[in-house]
């Protein structure tokens, strides 16, 4: 506990919490107000931590939609508790991380989703062309506190730290003005939750290593690669029993499967069926991007095209940065074309009258006769957004000059840099 509350550790934790920003907890104190709050209250907080009497506040329940339907429940701690959790994390991570599995990639320093995806492809290229895709049902809601604490206590001997961690696990959830106690689960939202999930699931990793399996795990996403469907089904059955008996976790039968890797999605990626498979963007990831962009484009009907493009830029940059490992490039060309078509559609809608449409087409260099014929064709905006007159008037160079991110161009740049 002295290491946790040391000045250097707390300053580092404060820097991390401040940079992550985030919403206030149940007490309404924002990240910006944390420094003044600590100036007034740190001596008493420190004393409570040292004598073991500190009690965390309840977490604020927030539900966010999941890409595949349903909702993910987050528990937002107060900024004070986020600070203390971050300080705990910084002391505990170096204790546990060195002994974690080489095939565990989630929430670990120096490891990433990209490394996990590349390892998965390597296993398939080695001839393991069946995947056991295990989905844990409501993992963060189902974590057994007693099992988790027994695993933490293997390396942490300070009883005050153990008591504090258990109190964080049991901190109530505020919903609708009422605080509900929690007997299981470790809600996502606090800095300590990812490390605790890795401590628990390291038991699964060790079991898989003992059995000699090739696997990749990122948080609660776990894929094993085997050479036949029969062995995959055998592994699925035995691991389901292991998870339920040893860790009290339930496998989601509806979402888990033994299948070909190119029929499944892992961390947003899929791969081709070739002997040396190539990575590609999963269909579900493309649908998600389109859904996000549609919201931007709907808001764009009453705004300038430049504003619409500026709002879409961070989404497109983040998306292509994540999917820069993809080697199947056709989808990037399709998406670029789809985005430009949506923007042309916005323009056509904004012009409304035939006179305005003809005038703007002529401004963009179309002959008068063609501009009037196109403006009066009686077709809808989506048809016209793809028609030759709009493509000729608003080419790719027009959108490039407005700052539109070209996914194909950025992918080439990323791959050239590699």
HELIX and SHEET records of a PDB file:
HELIX    1   1 UNK A    7  UNK A   20  1                                  14    
HELIX    2   2 UNK A   31  UNK A   33  5                                   3    
HELIX    3   3 UNK A   34  UNK A   51  1                                  18    
HELIX    4   4 UNK A   79  UNK A   96  1                                  18    
HELIX    5   5 UNK A   97  UNK A   99  5                                   3    
HELIX    6   6 UNK A  113  UNK A  125  1                                  13    
HELIX    7   7 UNK A  139  UNK A  142  1                                   4    
HELIX    8   8 UNK A  145  UNK A  152  1                                   8    
HELIX    9   9 UNK A  159  UNK A  170  1                                  12    
HELIX   10  10 UNK A  193  UNK A  210  1                                  18    
HELIX   11  11 UNK A  229  UNK A  246  1                                  18    
HELIX   12  12 UNK A  261  UNK A  263  5                                   3    
HELIX   13  13 UNK A  283  UNK A  299  1                                  17    
HELIX   14  14 UNK A  300  UNK A  302  5                                   3    
HELIX   15  15 UNK A  305  UNK A  322  1                                  18    
HELIX   16  16 UNK A  330  UNK A  351  1                                  22    
HELIX   17  17 UNK A  354  UNK A  363  1                                  10    
HELIX   18  18 UNK A  368  UNK A  375  1                                   8    
HELIX   19  19 UNK A  381  UNK A  386  1                                   6    
HELIX   20  20 UNK A  388  UNK A  393  1                                   6    
HELIX   21  21 UNK A  396  UNK A  401  1                                   6    
HELIX   22  22 UNK A  407  UNK A  417  1                                  11    
SHEET    1   A 4 UNK A  71  UNK A  76  0                                        
SHEET    2   A 4 UNK A  59  UNK A  65 -1                                        
SHEET    3   A 4 UNK A 173  UNK A 175  1                                        
SHEET    4   A 4 UNK A 178  UNK A 180 -1                                        
SHEET    1   B 4 UNK A 214  UNK A 218  0                                        
SHEET    2   B 4 UNK A 221  UNK A 226 -1                                        
SHEET    3   B 4 UNK A 130  UNK A 135 -1                                        
SHEET    4   B 4 UNK A 257  UNK A 259 -1                                        
SHEET    1   C 2 UNK A 269  UNK A 271  0                                        
SHEET    2   C 2 UNK A 279  UNK A 281 -1                                        
END                                                                             
